[in-house]
């Protein structure tokens, strides 16, 4: 959770230059360390194509990892896109 809060602050804080590419790097590091919220947010970035090339397969991959850890948004969104 701490990693997600910090990355979110770097995206939307006044006086901080907005960089989706930099946010992607931080989310990716946290996601690879196993943080479910970062895995979910990394999937969102892949889905929106912000900071990275849009890739639905990678979106599913990261949301599946997050869902396996019980991340509620990932579980809900996977159900929606798989129906």
C-alpha positions in Angstrom: 0.0 0.0 0.0 2.8 2.5 0.8 4.3 2.1 -2.6 0.9 2.9 -4.3 0.3 5.9 -2.1 3.8 7.3 -2.9 3.4 6.7 -6.6 0.0 8.3 -6.6 1.4 11.3 -5.0 4.1 11.6 -7.7 1.3 11.5 -10.3 -1.1 14.1 -8.9 0.8 16.3 -6.3 1.0 20.0 -7.0 4.5 21.0 -7.8 5.6 17.5 -8.9 6.1 17.0 -12.6 3.5 14.4 -13.8 5.1 11.4 -15.4 3.2 8.3 -16.2 6.4 6.7 -17.4 8.0 7.2 -14.0 4.9 6.0 -12.2 4.9 2.9 -14.3 8.5 2.2 -13.3 7.7 2.4 -9.6 4.5 0.3 -9.9 6.4 -2.3 -11.8 9.1 -2.5 -9.2 6.5 -2.9 -6.4 4.4 -5.3 -8.5 7.4 -7.6 -9.0 8.0 -7.6 -5.3 4.5 -9.0 -4.9 2.4 -5.9 -3.8 -1.1 -6.7 -4.9 -2.2 -3.1 -5.1 0.8 -2.3 -7.3 0.0 -5.3 -9.5 -3.6 -4.0 -10.0 -2.4 -0.5 -10.8 0.2 -1.7 -13.2 -2.6 -3.6 -15.0 -4.6 -0.4 -15.1 -1.7 1.4 -16.7 -1.4 -1.3 -19.3 -5.1 -1.1 -20.0 -5.1 2.6 -20.4 -1.8 2.8 -22.2 -0.5 5.5 -19.8 3.3 5.3 -19.3 3.5 2.2 -21.4 2.1 0.8 -24.6 -1.5 -0.5 -24.2 -1.4 -4.3 -23.7 -4.6 -6.1 -22.7 -2.7 -9.4 -22.3 -0.4 -7.8 -19.7 -3.4 -6.1 -18.0 -4.9 -9.6 -17.5 -1.6 -11.0 -16.3 -1.1 -8.4 -13.6 -4.8 -8.4 -12.6 -4.7 -12.2 -12.3 -1.6 -12.0 -10.0 -3.4 -9.3 -7.9 -6.6 -11.3 -7.8 -4.7 -14.4 -6.6 -3.8 -12.3 -3.5 -7.4 -11.2 -2.9 -7.2 -7.7 -4.5 -10.9 -6.9 -4.7 -10.8 -4.5 -7.7 -8.7 -7.0 -9.7 -11.2 -9.8 -8.9 -14.2 -7.6 -9.9 -12.6 -6.3 -13.1 -11.5 -9.7 -14.3 -15.0 -11.0 -13.9 -16.2 -8.0 -16.0 -13.7 -8.5 -18.8 -14.1 -12.3 -18.9 -17.9 -12.2 -19.1 
